[in-house]
């Protein structure tokens, strides 16, 4: 037994250790498909079977368009006022996303390219709200793109074969891409989509697309006609709010204790 293990645990204050454990559970047990199955009473797999042929192509195109719009939204207009670094307002964003889902729900798959950019930007705004409440600096391009990278967290779909598994693997895979895209943005090149930003969006797209596919499948289940696109969008927003809260809790604790100690405490409490 490693004699240093008890010291690692006691190096974190008890309340911080509890926060780290809660964040680890959230980040390593993705919840969207499970929540949708619980609400709709039907597994996601049944919803996938109800989708038309070629739906994957529509999802891929919608995801790429939504992420590109969200990236430029992040780089140009997100509020970074430190005076607003208080408790986030998750229900305001949830209600707005529900309204977006309700408006698009009547048109099914055809509405996805129009509805997904709206809901994605609303989710990103909520992620930034959560990040700021945890002391994360969204006044820089890198800080805002780190918010965008939350869309790459929390996918456990078998259709996401290209994505690295696990929270730390996802962060490692995205870290250089976020830094490169931020450096590109810092040169004042936010009006287009340069190679560095394209690489970041490609890295996020596989994981985000897997969850979008699950969201679409949930809407395809017959009972979703009663629950409507609004309820599914509430779950969609809630999923990424949960990922953002956990991720930026980890980032806050890293600032307090350092990345190495925090990672060792995470591993010890596996």
N, C-alpha and C positions, 0 to 999 in steps of 0.2 A: 504494500500500500504506500502511496506517495504521501510523505509526512507534510508536504506543503498544502495539501488539499483543504484542511480546515482553515488555514490562514487565508486562502483564496476566498472562501465564503464569507468569513468575518471581515474581509477588507471592504465589502459592500455593506452599507447600512441596511438593516432588515427591510425597511420600506422600499429601498431600491432593489434589493434582491427579489422581493415580491413582484415589483414592476417588471423586472427582467424575466421572471418565470412566466408572467402573464403574456408578455410580448412574445416569448418563445413559443408558447402554445398557439397564439394567434398566427404567427408567421409560418409555423410548421404544420398547421392543420387548416389548410384553405377551406373556406366555408361556403362559397357561393352555390355550388351544386347541391351540397347537403341542405342548405337553407331552402333552396328552391324546391327540392324534393319534399321537404317537411311541409312547406306552405301549400304546394300543389297536390301533394299526396301521390306523386308519380315520379319515378326516376328520370333523370335527364336523358338516359339512353332511349327511353320511349319517345321523348320529344325529338331527339335527333332523327329517329326513324320517320317522324311525321314531316320533316322538312323536305322541300322539293330537291330534285337532282340539281347539282351544280351550285348548291347554296354556299359551299366553301369559297368559291370564287367571289361571290357577292360579299361575303364576310371579309375576305382578304382586302378587297378594294375599299370597303367601308372603313376598315381598321386603319389602313395606310392614310386615307384622307383625314380621318378623325385625329390621328396622332400628329399629322403635319399641322393641322389647324390648332391643336392644343399646344404644340411646341411654340408656334409663333405667338399664340395668346400668352404663354408663359414668359416668353422673352420680351414682350412689349407692354403688358398691361396689368400684371399681378401686383396687388397692393403689398408694400413692404413696410408700412408705417409701424415702428416698434410700439407705438402707443396702443396698437390693437392686439398686442401679444397677450391676450387673455383667454378665457375659455372659448373654444370654438362654438359655432352655432350649427350643429349637424342637421337639425330638423329643417332649417330654412332651405338648405341645399337639397335635402331629401324631397321636400315638397315640390321644389322647382323641377327636380329630375322626374318625379312622379308625373307632373303635368306634361313634361316632354314625352314620357312614355305613353301617357294616355292619348296625346295628340297623334303619335305615330302608330299606336297599336292597331288602329282601324285599318291600316294599309299594309300590315304584315311585313314580309321581307322587302317589298319594294320601297318601304319608307326608311330602311336602315341607313342608306348613304346620307339621308337628310337628318334623321333623328340622332344617329350616333355621334356626330361632331358636337351637337348641342349638349347631350348628356355627358360626353367626355370632358368638355370644357367646364361644365358645372361640377363634375367630380373633381377635376383638377383644382378648381377654386376652393372646394372643401378640403382637399389634401393640403393646399397651401395654408388654409386657415388653421388646420391641425398642426402643421409644421411650425408655424409662427407661435402657436400657443406653447410649443415645447422648446422655444428659444432658438429655433433654426433660423438662420439668416436667409431670407428670400429676397434680400436686396441685391444679390449678385446673380449673374446668369447661371453659375454653377449651382447655387442654392435653389433656384427655380427649376432647373432641369433635374435636380435630385427629386423634386416633387413629381415631375413627369415620370421618372423612373419607377415610382410606386406602382404604375400600371404593369410592371414586369414581375411584381410580387404576387404570390398567392394563387398561382395556377398549378393544379395537379391533374390536368387533363391528359389522357393518353394520346390525344391528337397533337400535343405540344412536344413532339419528339426532339426538336432541335434545341429546346431550352435546357439550360443547366438546372439541376434539381437542387433544392435547398436554399435557404435564405442567404447564407454567406457566399455560396457559389454564384448566386444571382448577382449579389453586390459586387463580387470580384469581376464578373463578366461585364458588368455595366460601368464600373468605375472609370476605366480609361476612356470609354466612349462619352461619358458625361463630361469629363475634363476636356476632351478634345472639342466637343461641341460648344462648351462654354468658352474656350479659347477662340474658336471661330466667331462666336457671337460678340466677344469682347472687342474684336476688330471692326465692329460696326456692320457686320454682314448679316443682320437679322431679316433683311427684306426677302431673301430667297431661301433655298434649301441646299446648303453646301454639302460636300461629301462627308464632313464630320457629323453633321446633323442627321444625314441620311443613315450613317452607320448606327447612330444611337437609336433612331426610330426603328430600324430593322431589328436591332437587338431587343427592343421592347415588344415589337409587333407580334412575335410568335406567342409569347405568353399572354398578352392582352387579347389577342385573337382567339385563343383557346377559351377564355372566360366569356368573350362576346358570343362565341358559338354556343356555350352553355346557356347564356342569357336568351339567345334566340330560340334554343330548344325548349326552354321553359315556357316561352310565349307560344310555342307551337302545340303544347299540350292542351287538349280540349277544355279542361276546367279553367285554363287561363283566360278563356273568354269572359268568365264571370269575374275572376280576380283582376283581369285586364293588364295591359302593358304597364300601367301605373304601379301596380304591386311588384311586378318583376323588376322595374326600374328602382323601386325602393330597396329591394334586396341588392341590386347591382351597386347602388350608391353605398349602402351599408357595408358591403364587402370591402370596398376600397377605403372607406373611412376606418374600418377595423385594421386593414393593412397599414394605412398611414399612421394611425395612433401607435401601433406596435413598432413600426420602423423608426419613427422619430422619437419614441421613448428610448430605443436602443441608441440612437445618435446622441440624445441628451446625456445618457449615462456614459457614453464613450467620452464625451467632453469632461465629465466629472472624474472618471477613473482611468481613462486612457484605453485605446482599442485592445491592447494585448491582455490587460487584466480582465476587461469585460468579456472578451472572447473565451478566456479560460474559465471564468465563472459560468458562462453560458454552457460550455462543454461539460463542466462538472455537474451541472444540474440537469443533464439530459435524462 
